Protein backbone atom coordinates (compact mmCIF):
# COMPACT_ATOMS: atom_id res chain seq x y z
CA UNK A 1 0.00 0.00 0.00
CA UNK A 2 2.84 2.37 0.83
CA UNK A 3 4.37 1.77 -2.59
CA UNK A 4 1.20 2.94 -4.36
CA UNK A 5 1.10 6.10 -2.26
CA UNK A 6 4.73 6.86 -3.00
CA UNK A 7 4.16 6.19 -6.67
CA UNK A 8 1.22 8.62 -6.69
CA UNK A 9 3.38 11.26 -5.01
CA UNK A 10 6.10 10.71 -7.60
CA UNK A 11 3.52 10.97 -10.39
CA UNK A 12 2.16 14.21 -8.93
CA UNK A 13 5.69 15.62 -8.64
CA UNK A 14 6.45 14.59 -12.21
CA UNK A 15 3.24 16.18 -13.44
CA UNK A 16 4.05 19.40 -11.57
CA UNK A 17 7.57 19.44 -13.06
CA UNK A 18 6.13 18.87 -16.54
CA UNK A 19 3.63 21.71 -16.05
CA UNK A 20 6.41 24.04 -14.87
CA UNK A 21 8.57 23.10 -17.85
CA UNK A 22 5.64 23.64 -20.20
CA UNK A 23 4.98 27.09 -18.69
CA UNK A 24 8.66 28.02 -19.15
CA UNK A 25 8.64 26.84 -22.75
CA UNK A 26 5.42 28.72 -23.46
CA UNK A 27 6.87 31.93 -22.03
CA UNK A 28 9.99 31.49 -24.18
CA UNK A 29 7.86 30.94 -27.29
CA UNK A 30 5.77 34.01 -26.45
CA UNK A 31 8.91 36.10 -26.00
CA UNK A 32 10.43 34.89 -29.27
CA UNK A 33 7.25 35.54 -31.25
CA UNK A 34 6.96 39.01 -29.72
CA UNK A 35 10.55 39.79 -30.74
CA UNK A 36 10.01 38.54 -34.29
CA UNK A 37 7.29 41.14 -34.91
CA UNK A 38 9.70 44.04 -34.61
CA UNK A 39 9.69 46.25 -37.67
CA UNK A 40 12.65 47.90 -39.33
CA UNK A 41 12.82 51.66 -39.14
CA UNK A 42 11.81 53.63 -42.24
CA UNK A 43 15.36 54.68 -43.11
CA UNK A 44 16.47 51.02 -43.13
CA UNK A 45 13.69 50.12 -45.58
CA UNK A 46 14.70 53.07 -47.76
CA UNK A 47 18.39 52.06 -47.68
CA UNK A 48 17.62 48.45 -48.59
CA UNK A 49 15.31 49.52 -51.42
CA UNK A 50 17.84 52.03 -52.71
CA UNK A 51 20.64 49.45 -52.78
CA UNK A 52 18.46 46.91 -54.59
CA UNK A 53 17.36 49.43 -57.22
CA UNK A 54 20.93 50.67 -57.66
CA UNK A 55 22.29 47.15 -58.19
CA UNK A 56 19.51 46.30 -60.67
CA UNK A 57 20.23 49.50 -62.62
CA UNK A 58 23.96 48.76 -62.78
CA UNK A 59 23.29 45.20 -63.96
CA UNK A 60 20.76 46.47 -66.55
CA UNK A 61 23.20 49.07 -67.87
CA UNK A 62 25.91 46.42 -68.06
CA UNK A 63 23.66 44.10 -70.06
CA UNK A 64 22.70 46.90 -72.45
CA UNK A 65 26.36 47.86 -72.97
CA UNK A 66 27.21 44.20 -73.62
CA UNK A 67 24.44 43.86 -76.21
CA UNK A 68 25.39 47.12 -77.96
CA UNK A 69 29.05 46.12 -78.07
CA UNK A 70 28.38 43.10 -80.22
N, C-alpha and C positions, 0 to 999 in steps of 0.2 A: 504494500500500500504506500509506503514511504517513497518508493521508487517512482510511482505514478505522480505523486505530488511534486517531487523534485523535477521530473520530466516536464510537468506543466509549467513550473516556474521557469525552467530553461527555455521552454517554448515562448512564454510571455516575454522573457528578456530578449530572446532572438527577434521576436516580432517588434518590440520596442526599438531595438537597434536598427532593424530594417526600416522602420518608419522614420527614424532620425536620419538615416542615410538618404532615404528618398526625399525628405524635406531639404537636406543640404544640396542634393543634386538638382532639385527643382529650383532652389534659389540661385544656383549657379547658372542654370539654363535661362532663367528670367533675366539675370544680370547680363549674360552674353547677348540675348536677343535685344535687350534695351540698348546695349552698346552698338549693335550692328545697324540700328536705325539712325545713327548720326549722319547728318548731311554735310557735304563739303561746303565751304564758304563760296560765295559768288565769284570772288576773284580766282579761286582755284578752278572752278568750272570754265571761266573765261580763258585762263591760261592753257588748260588742257585742250579746249576747242581751238584756240589760236594755233597751238603747236600742230594739231592734227591737220588743220586747213593749210598751214604753211608747208608741211611735209607733202601733202597731196599736190599742192601747186608746184612745188619743186620737181616732184616725180612727173607730173603732167608736162611741164616745160621740157624736162629732159627727154621724154618720149617724143614730143613734137620736134625737138631739135634733131633727134636721131632719125625720125622719118624724113625730115626735110634734107638731111645730109646725104641720103641715098639717091 
